[in-house]
Amino acid sequence: MMKKRVVSIMMTAAMLTGLLAGCGNSGSGNGTQAADADSGDRTEASAAQDGSKGQEIVVWTQMMDNEAALLQEYANKWASETGNTVSVISQQTDIQQFSQAANSKGGPDGMFGIPNDQLANYVSANLVEEIPADLYHDSDFVDAAVQAGYVNGKKFGYPITVETPFLFYNTDRVPEAPQSWEEMVELAKENGGIVYEATSVYYNLGMLRAFDSYIFQETDTGYDTSDIGLGNTNAVKAYEFVNQLANEYGFFSSDITYDMAKSSFQNGEAAFYIGGAWDVAGFTEAGTAFGVSDMPTLNGKDFVTPVGTYVGFVSAKSDAKEETFALYQYLVDNALVPLYEEGSRIPATYKAQESIDNASEATKAQIAQCEKGEPLPTVSEMGLIWQPFSDNMKLMFTGTISPQEAAGYIEQQVKESIGMMQSGQ
């Protein structure tokens, strides 16, 4: 499940930043060994007709093996036109492994295909080259995907693909998708309820934004992690609404999990479910009667969902930065539609989205919802949000604490964790 893997990574990524911030230019270990082991399998593209020897570029990706193979095909085309050599390696790496490999001979020149929530940690470890201002036009990309590439007000990530949650509804229980949460709640009362992973800030971002709150305040130079919006009066309004869904309407209980919510909808018990493209195959195979839609409004406002973006970055240690950026430009211009056809990843560019033939209803819903979404804050401190939020939502759903108390505890616990992180503890 892609969403669950991303969330797990986000909860642990922040702990690695301090460890790697001081990495030097020498090093060996798992990353170096992996790079050396893979070097024998690299596919070399043909040189330019004039016989000149270009740069040997190595790109790692966290996409699947079949997707890496497709990227290799297009990288070979670019290489044959430019006289360079490109190797695309599917590598489920961590930041420490990448750091070691990037500082060694034959290491990666960059990553093409990494969840944007990991980007800030690589930037903090001085492993990422800032993207040239004229490399691409922001207006060609989904706005949330562009935002996802920024860290501390500077552009480090090249947007590739996007994903976001959207609404599923049981077509045997309700005739069509509602236009507002208020309408959806009324329909749900008599038709099986609304289920989702209600203890996660990932799915509750829209609640916070609909009531004019936030996780970290965004500024012109990035996110102000000292300005936490999870404990203010507007956040309390969001928690009160979520608490109503659980305790007044009985749609879910304190032990609700992703798997429980999915199972409830898949079995035909729930009327509505908030999920993503990662759920479609399971519902289809189970024969669930369902339709999909972008999210209905809440409190008269668009329901904001987190847009996860796969990005590319060039290593600050690379000796072929210019060429690697040029390769990324070629891949984004040419490989995104084939990548969608191979793995159903939604392109981050409007041009590629419009070029998809016979897009599924789930793809259409996801594209529409991405226009309303935003990235989760691209800061290392984001990894410290998940547990306090989840713990206090569970306590609120059991009636142990009030929405007001939940807000206060979440903010207090996050501030304490950030303080410990910044002090190096």
C-alpha positions in Angstrom: 0.0 0.0 0.0 1.7 3.1 -1.2 0.2 5.5 1.3 1.0 3.3 4.2 4.7 3.0 3.1 5.0 6.8 2.7 3.5 7.4 6.1 5.9 4.9 7.7 8.9 6.5 6.0 7.8 10.0 7.3 7.6 8.8 10.9 11.2 7.6 10.8 12.9 10.0 8.4 13.4 12.9 10.9 15.6 10.7 13.1 18.2 10.3 10.4 18.8 14.0 9.7 21.0 14.7 12.6 23.1 11.6 12.0 23.9 12.5 8.4 24.2 16.3 8.6 28.0 16.0 9.1 28.7 13.3 6.5 32.0 13.9 4.7 33.2 13.1 1.2 34.7 9.7 2.1 32.9 6.6 3.1 32.1 3.1 2.4 29.5 0.5 3.4 26.2 -0.8 2.2 25.5 2.0 -0.2 29.0 1.7 -1.9 28.7 -2.1 -2.1 25.2 -1.8 -3.6 26.4 0.7 -6.2 29.4 -1.5 -7.0 27.3 -4.6 -7.2 24.8 -3.0 -9.6 27.5 -1.5 -11.8 27.9 -4.8 -13.6 24.3 -4.8 -14.6 24.2 -1.3 -16.0 22.8 -0.9 -19.5 25.1 1.4 -21.6 23.5 3.6 -24.3 25.2 4.1 -27.6 27.5 7.1 -28.0 26.9 10.0 -30.3 27.8 9.5 -34.0 31.0 11.6 -33.6 32.3 9.0 -31.2 32.9 11.5 -28.4 32.7 10.1 -24.9 30.1 11.8 -22.7 29.3 11.6 -19.0 28.5 8.3 -17.3 25.3 9.0 -15.3 23.9 6.8 -12.6 20.4 7.4 -11.4 18.7 5.6 -8.6 14.9 5.3 -8.3 12.5 4.1 -5.6 10.0 3.1 -8.3 9.4 -0.5 -9.0 11.7 -2.7 -11.2 9.4 -2.6 -14.2 9.1 1.2 -13.9 12.9 1.5 -13.7 13.2 -0.6 -16.8 10.9 1.7 -18.7 12.8 4.8 -17.5 16.0 3.0 -18.7 14.5 2.7 -22.2 13.9 6.5 -22.4 17.2 7.3 -20.7 18.9 5.2 -23.5 17.1 7.3 -26.1 18.4 10.5 -24.5 21.9 9.0 -24.2 22.0 8.0 -27.8 21.2 11.6 -28.8 23.7 13.2 -26.4 26.6 10.9 -26.3 26.2 10.1 -22.6 25.8 6.8 -20.8 22.9 6.3 -18.3 22.2 3.6 -15.8 18.8 3.6 -14.0 18.8 1.4 -10.9 15.8 0.5 -8.9 17.1 1.0 -5.3 14.9 1.0 -2.2 17.6 2.9 -0.4 17.7 5.0 2.8 19.4 8.3 3.3 22.5 6.8 4.9 23.1 4.4 2.1 22.6 7.1 -0.5 25.1 9.4 1.3 27.8 6.7 1.4 27.3 5.8 -2.2 27.1 9.4 -3.4 30.5 10.2 -1.8 32.2 7.2 -3.5 33.4 6.6 -7.0 30.7 5.4 -9.3 27.9 6.5 -6.9 24.5 7.9 -8.0 24.3 11.3 -9.7 20.8 11.6 -8.3 17.4 10.0 -7.5 14.6 10.1 -10.0 11.5 8.9 -8.2 11.5 9.4 -4.4 8.5 10.5 -2.2 8.7 14.2 -1.6 8.3 13.7 2.2 11.9 12.3 2.2 13.3 15.3 0.3 13.9 17.6 3.3 16.1 15.1 5.0 18.4 14.7 2.0 18.5 18.5 1.7 19.4 18.9 5.4 22.2 16.4 4.9 23.7 18.6 2.1 23.1 15.9 -0.5 20.9 17.8 -3.0 21.7 20.3 -5.6 19.3 23.3 -6.0 17.4 23.2 -9.2 18.3 25.9 -11.7 15.6 28.6 -11.9 15.1 28.2 -15.6 15.0 24.4 -15.8 11.2 24.2 -16.1 8.1 26.4 -15.8 6.1 25.9 -12.6 2.8 26.6 -14.6 3.3 23.4 -16.5 2.9 21.3 -13.3 0.2 20.7 -10.8 0.6 23.4 -8.2 0.8 21.0 -5.2 3.6 19.1 -7.0 5.6 22.2 -7.5 5.2 23.1 -3.8 6.4 19.6 -2.9 9.8 20.3 -4.5 10.5 23.3 -2.2 12.5 23.0 1.0 13.2 26.2 3.0 12.0 28.4 0.2 14.3 26.8 -2.4 13.6 24.4 -5.2 15.3 21.1 -4.8 12.8 18.5 -6.2 11.8 18.0 -9.8 8.0 16.9 -9.9 7.4 13.6 -11.6 4.1 12.0 -10.5 1.3 12.7 -8.0 -1.2 10.9 -5.8 -3.8 11.9 -3.3 -6.8 10.4 -1.5 -10.3 10.8 -2.9 -13.9 9.6 -2.2 -15.3 6.2 -2.8 -19.1 5.6 -2.4 -21.2 2.4 -2.5 -23.4 2.7 -5.5 -25.8 0.1 -4.0 -26.4 2.4 -1.0 -26.2 5.9 -2.5 -27.0 7.0 -6.1 -24.2 9.5 -6.6 -21.4 11.4 -4.9 -22.5 14.2 -2.5 -21.3 17.8 -3.1 -20.7 18.6 0.5 -19.7 16.9 3.7 -22.9 18.1 5.3 -24.9 16.3 2.6 -22.7 13.2 2.9 -23.2 13.0 6.7 -27.0 13.0 6.2 -26.8 10.3 3.6 -24.4 8.3 5.7 -26.6 8.3 8.8 -29.1 6.0 7.1 -26.8 4.1 4.7 -23.9 2.7 6.5 -21.7 5.6 7.6 -18.4 7.1 6.6 -15.1 5.3 7.3 -11.5 6.3 6.9 -8.3 6.1 9.0 -9.6 8.8 11.2 -6.7 8.8 13.7 -4.2 9.9 11.0 -3.3 13.5 10.2 -2.9 12.3 6.6 -6.7 11.9 6.2 -7.6 14.7 8.6 -5.6 17.4 6.8 -8.8 18.5 5.0 -10.6 18.9 8.3 -7.9 21.2 9.6 -7.8 23.3 6.4 -11.6 23.6 6.1 -11.6 25.2 9.5 -8.7 27.5 8.7 -6.0 25.7 10.5 -2.8 24.0 9.4 0.1 21.7 10.5 3.0 24.2 10.2 2.5 27.7 9.0 3.8 28.2 5.5 5.8 31.4 4.8 7.7 32.8 1.8 10.8 31.0 2.9 9.3 27.7 3.8 7.5 26.3 6.9 7.8 27.9 10.3 8.0 24.9 12.5 7.6 27.0 15.6 4.1 28.0 14.4 2.1 24.8 15.0 -1.5 24.9 13.9 -2.6 21.7 15.5 -3.6 23.2 18.9 -5.3 26.5 18.0 -9.0 27.3 18.3 -9.6 26.5 14.6 -8.0 23.1 15.0 -10.4 22.5 17.9 -13.3 23.1 15.5 -11.9 20.5 13.2 -11.5 17.9 16.0 -15.0 18.6 17.2 -16.3 17.8 13.7 -14.3 14.5 13.6 -15.4 13.7 17.1 -19.0 14.1 16.0 -18.5 11.5 13.2 -17.3 9.0 15.8 -19.3 9.7 18.9 -22.5 11.4 17.8 -23.1 9.6 14.5 -21.2 6.4 15.4 -19.5 6.0 12.0 -16.3 4.6 13.5 -14.7 3.8 16.9 -11.4 4.6 18.6 -9.7 1.5 17.2 -10.4 2.4 13.6 -7.4 1.6 11.3 -6.7 1.8 7.6 -7.4 -1.9 7.2 -10.6 -1.9 9.2 -12.0 1.1 7.2 -11.0 -0.5 3.9 -12.6 -3.8 4.9 -15.8 -2.2 6.0 -16.2 -0.5 2.6 -15.0 -3.5 0.6 -17.6 -5.7 2.3 -20.4 -3.4 1.4 -21.1 -2.2 5.0 -20.1 1.5 4.7 -21.6 4.0 2.4 -18.5 6.2 2.0 -14.8 5.6 2.3 -11.8 8.0 1.9 -9.0 6.1 0.2 -6.8 6.2 -2.9 -5.7 4.6 -6.1 -4.0 1.9 -3.9 -7.5 0.6 -3.0 -9.0 0.3 -6.4 -7.7 -3.2 -7.3 -8.9 -4.7 -4.0 -12.4 -3.3 -4.4 -12.6 -4.4 -8.0 -11.4 -7.9 -7.2 -13.9 -8.2 -4.3 -16.8 -7.2 -6.5 -17.6 -4.1 -4.4 -20.2 -1.8 -6.1 -18.4 1.5 -6.0 -18.1 4.9 -7.6 -15.4 7.5 -7.1 -15.3 11.3 -6.9 -13.1 14.1 -5.8 -13.8 15.1 -2.2 -16.9 17.2 -1.3 -16.6 20.6 0.3 -16.5 21.1 4.0 -17.6 24.2 5.8 -18.1 25.8 2.4 -14.5 25.2 1.4 -12.6 22.8 -0.8 -11.5 19.7 1.1 -7.7 19.8 1.0 -6.0 16.4 0.7 -2.3 15.7 0.9 -0.7 15.4 -2.5 2.2 13.0 -2.5 4.6 13.7 -5.2 7.4 11.6 -6.5 10.3 13.9 -7.3 13.7 13.7 -8.7 16.8 15.4 -7.3 20.4 15.7 -8.4 23.2 14.8 -6.0 25.3 17.7 -4.7 28.2 15.3 -5.1 27.7 14.6 -8.8 30.3 15.5 -11.4 27.5 15.6 -14.0 24.9 17.9 -12.6 24.1 19.7 -15.8 23.7 16.5 -17.8 21.6 14.9 -15.0 19.2 17.8 -15.0 19.0 17.6 -18.8 18.2 13.9 -18.5 15.4 14.6 -16.0 13.9 17.2 -18.3 13.9 14.6 -21.1 12.2 12.0 -19.0 9.5 14.3 -17.7 8.8 15.5 -21.3 8.7 12.0 -22.8 8.2 9.2 -20.2 5.4 10.2 -18.0 2.5 8.9 -20.1 4.2 5.5 -20.6 5.0 5.5 -16.9 1.2 5.9 -16.2 0.4 3.1 -18.6 3.0 0.9 -16.8 2.2 1.6 -13.2 -0.8 3.9 -13.1 1.2 6.8 -11.6 -0.5 10.1 -12.3 1.8 12.5 -14.2 2.7 15.8 -12.5 2.5 17.8 -15.7 -0.8 19.0 -17.2 0.4 18.1 -20.7 1.0 14.5 -19.8 -2.3 14.3 -17.9 -4.2 15.5 -21.0 -2.4 13.0 -23.1 -3.7 9.9 -21.2 -6.0 7.9 -23.3 -9.1 6.3 -21.7 -8.3 7.4 -18.2 -10.1 5.4 -15.5 -12.7 7.1 -13.3 -10.2 6.7 -10.4 -7.6 8.6 -12.4 -10.0 11.3 -13.2 -11.1 11.7 -9.6 -7.5 11.8 -8.5 -6.5 14.4 -11.0 -9.5 16.6 -10.0 -8.6 16.2 -6.3 -5.0 17.0 -6.8 -6.1 20.5 -7.9 -7.6 21.0 -4.4 -4.7 19.4 -2.6 -1.4 20.5 -1.1 1.8 18.7 0.0 2.4 17.8 3.6 5.0 20.2 5.0 8.4 19.3 3.5 10.3 19.6 6.7 12.1 17.0 8.8 9.8 18.0 11.8 6.8 16.5 9.9 7.9 13.1 11.1 7.2 14.1 14.7 3.5 14.8 14.0 2.2 11.4 13.4 2.3 9.7 16.7 1.0 12.5 19.0 -1.8 13.2 16.6 -2.9 9.5 16.4 -2.6 8.9 20.1 -4.7 11.9 21.0 -7.4 11.2 18.4 -7.8 7.8 19.9 -8.2 9.2 23.4 -10.7 11.7 22.1 -12.7 9.0 20.4 -12.9 7.0 23.6 -14.1 10.2 25.5 -11.0 10.2 27.7 -10.2 13.7 26.6 -12.1 16.5 24.9 -11.3 18.0 21.5 -9.9 21.0 23.3 -7.7 18.8 25.4 -6.6 16.8 22.4 -5.5 20.0 20.6 -3.5 21.1 23.6 -1.8 17.8 24.1 -0.9 17.4 20.4 0.7 20.8 20.2 2.5 20.4 23.5 3.9 16.9 22.6 5.0 18.1 19.1 6.8 21.1 20.5 8.6 18.9 23.0 9.7 16.5 20.3 10.9 19.3 18.1 12.9 20.8 21.0 14.6 17.5 21.6 15.3 17.0 17.8 16.8 20.5 17.5 18.9 20.0 20.6 20.3 16.8 19.2 18.8 14.5 21.8 
